[in-house]
Amino acid sequence: MANSNNNRRKFMATTLQSVGLTALGGLLWSGYSDEVKASPLVLRPPGALPEDDFLKACIKCGLCAEACENRDSNKNKDGSKRPGTLQMAKGGDHKMIGTPFFIPTDVPCFMCDDVPCVPVCPSGALDMPSLLNKEEELDINKSRMGLAVVHKESCIAFWGIQCDACYRACPLLDEAITLKYQKNERTGKHAFLLPVVQSDICTGCGLCEKACVTEKPAIFVLPTEHSTGRAGDHYVKGWDKKDQERVGNAKEIKTKNERSEKEASDYLNMEVDY
Amino acid sequence: MKNIKYLLLRRVTQFTILFLYFGANAYGWHMLEGTFGASRLFGLIPLADPYTVVQVLASGFILGADVLLGALIITVFYMVVGGRAFCSWVCPINMVTDLANWLRRKLKLDKEEVNYRFLKRRTRYWIMVLGIIVSAVVGVAAFEVLSPITIMQRGIVFGFGAGISVIIAIFLFDLFGVRNGWCGHLCPLGAAYSLIGSKSIIRVEHDHTNCTNCMDCKVVCPENQVLYMINKESISVTDGECTNCGRCVDVCNDDALGFSIRSFTK
């Protein structure tokens, strides 16, 4: 009897230890996986799902990078082979290992007409339907890899120097980047030619960033999630009936302070002597 | 020559497969494109790693039909034909751990059998299940985040970077740490293929009437628990943990071991 008790105790202890160690392993593993997931400032190939879904879906096969690498057009001017745009994250890149990404200052996306990288994706991480136009054809202009932003303090066009490198480099010339003419009040007799990114058209290909002449590019692509804000349902555009419709489904928002019973015009003139 | 026949065949197979994958990126070949996670054979037939697919599904993403079909093709192939052959005929880590094992024997690092309390050969099945659970909890294929197998394969195809350290770590672990530590105790992919391939038809068969009990096969076998029948019974090695590497067949000088088609009548 005592022996069977001992055995049972031993069995319980071993089970408990196994379960405990499994839990320990699971926690470490989860923590590590969750940490490596968090590398949000990374540019993905065209058609990529939102980052969180992309990381789930990407099976890390590299077919997109291989399709990108083996373009006949990947040649320098002297005919030598040029590397493709897409790289596969390796250890040390500080991005989710094995996932495709690109760095515009290394090689930007050249927005191939036939979009070779997307149809080869077997898992659906690169979402082909999102790039189809009305004729059901692949349309690279529909991709949103990121959104270019201009840092106007370092952009020399804002200094009054005539530079339209990014404007000229943009594959959607005069659409995704437009030039805004403005009088240079400082000199009084010159004009600014200021680059303005049109965020509804910019694909985030990064050709502008690559072309930028400043030491560190003054125009650069960030993942759209990181280069955009959101006004939310609190605000509508004035004198715009259509924008009213946008907030038609807005949830009721309760104010914390009690609403004043007074007319706006009343309290604005309160306690003022004329 | 006789006693390295299957070893040579395996190395040729491994190098050929890796070279085809390498060529797909470097030269634009369409023989075998992608990586183990998902590949395309001859630019047409999808292939995919079943364990990876299960992890992705667990993370909450419904994969494309190509990948699901690919995983089915691979599963059926190893289930019916190959057994756990992926581990010894395809996986590049096998070359690393085989080297570690060979060095271990040459350096005589295994004076006595060590019994690790919480590192058993069945640990890998726990890790396999845990990988699926962690995938579901974190929302990302958990083993693919650190798998030395795909890190090494992508290293060969796209460049290693700091990923080489993972391969070195596996080598050191198997050489100075636990014998057959990675492939035989930890690797969840190996565990998955052990389960998938446990009923396959290609099997090593033992003929105990020829056996001289020299135990060379058990020394060289990376999963030598599957060779329990040596010099006892004339039966097939039916344990799914056998990788069909054929080293036992190679080293046997008494014609007591050989590949055969599994007999289902016994």
Interface residues (C-beta under 8 A of the other chain):
Chain A: Q17 S18 L21 T22 G25 G26 W29 S30 Y32 S33 D34 V36 K37 D52 D53 L55 K56 A57 I59 K60 C61 G62 L63 A65 E66 E69 N70 Q87 M88 K90 G91 G92 D93 M96 I97 G98 V120 C121 P122 S123 G124
Chain B: A24 N25 Y27 G28 E33 G34 T35 G37 A38 S39 R40 P46 A48 T52 V53 V56 S59 G60 F61 I62 L63 G64 D66 V67 G70 F118 W126 I127 L130 G131 I133 V134 V137 V138 G139 V140 A141 A142 E144 V145 L146 T150 I151 R154 G155 V157 F158 G159 F160 G161 A162 G163 I164 S165 V166
